[in-house]
Amino acid sequence: MKGYKKYYANKLIWYLLTFIVAVVLNFVLPRMMPGNPVSTIAAQTTQGMTDATAIQKVYAEYAEAFGINKPMYKQFFMWVRNLLRGDMGVSFSQYPRKVSDIVSSSIWWTIALQLPAIIVGWLLGNILGAVAAYMRKGFDKVILPVFLFISNIPAFGMAVVLLTIFAVKLHWAPTSGGYGFDLIPNFSLPFILSVLDHYKLPFLSIVLVTIGGQAIGMRSMSIYELNADYVKYSRFLGIKDSKIVKYVFRNAMLPQITGLAMSLGTMVGGALVAEIVFSYPGIGTTLLSAITGRDYPLISACTLIITIMVLLANLFVELLYALIDPRIKAAQSD
């Protein structure tokens, strides 16, 4: 128990320090971008005005409202204090809308897209990889090159190919958005059908990319386990092949489960490419619009959520692995 306590305490301290550094970077880096967002907003508000004093007054009011006229360290402590209260500030580009409202409305689109796609891709990839390793011969000779090809396609490449073929050329799916632009979000049948219609291409692009990597990993682990000594000895004893295969694939699944946990943890950040290509209304599209609009509070909120998800996923996997494999805990606690 002492080793476990030391291992868990070390991990929690390191992740806490990492989180603090990440919070500082999430605040500082967006504010190092060139340009002044308040000038842009003030220019839009004062369009047509000729009185320089009035224009300057409008600019000063916006600068005071957003707090950017204060020193950076004061802005940081104000941001942290508000963050601890659950207040992420006011969006610059969508003023006076609150950042928390924007993020809460977009993150559910991301989760609804990513979570099913990652799980389906993980399941299909592992099943195909296990079957390829077990059957080998002709089946593996066909499937393996396909897996290798798919796993090497970048996420944006897959999204662009699907968009070009099925949306632009064949018109089988809409080219952008999460639902029809002429619809108001509600639980009506036309709206749900529209959401599903816009959902299929982003979903398919993520599933296909996930399948390739998972299948390659599962195939390699299964081949390794199938050639292990315990499998040869079990066959020598006359144990049924179906029973051996069950244990083989159970052992081969351990690294794949880790991969699933990591994929779920990084799903918010991993959604950026598919969402941007398909203009899907998730956190990725929100982050892109925030960057183009130099919306510091919104950028910080999006990147902070991505950071927290990644850190929690890594921490969960490391703590879980210490329980599954005591050698890791023993090696890292020395």
Buried (B, 14 or more C-beta within 10 A) or exposed (E): EEBBEBBBEEBEEEBEEBBEEBBEBBBEEBBEEEEBBBEBBBBEBBEEEEEEEEBEEBBEEBBEBBBBBBEEEEBBEEBEEBBEEEBBBBBBBBBEEBBBEBBEBBBEBBBBBBEBBBBBBBBBBBBBBBBBBBEBEEEBEEBBEBBEEBBEBEBBBBBBEBBEEBBEEEEEBBBBBBBBEEBEEEEEEEBEEBBEBBBBBBBBBBBBBBBBBBBBBBBBBBBEBBEEEEBEEBEEEEEEEEEBBEBBBEBBBEEBBBBBBBBBBBBBBBBBBBBBBBBBBBBBBBBBBBBEBBBBBBBBBBBBBBBBBBBBBBBBBBBEBBEEEEEBBEEBBE
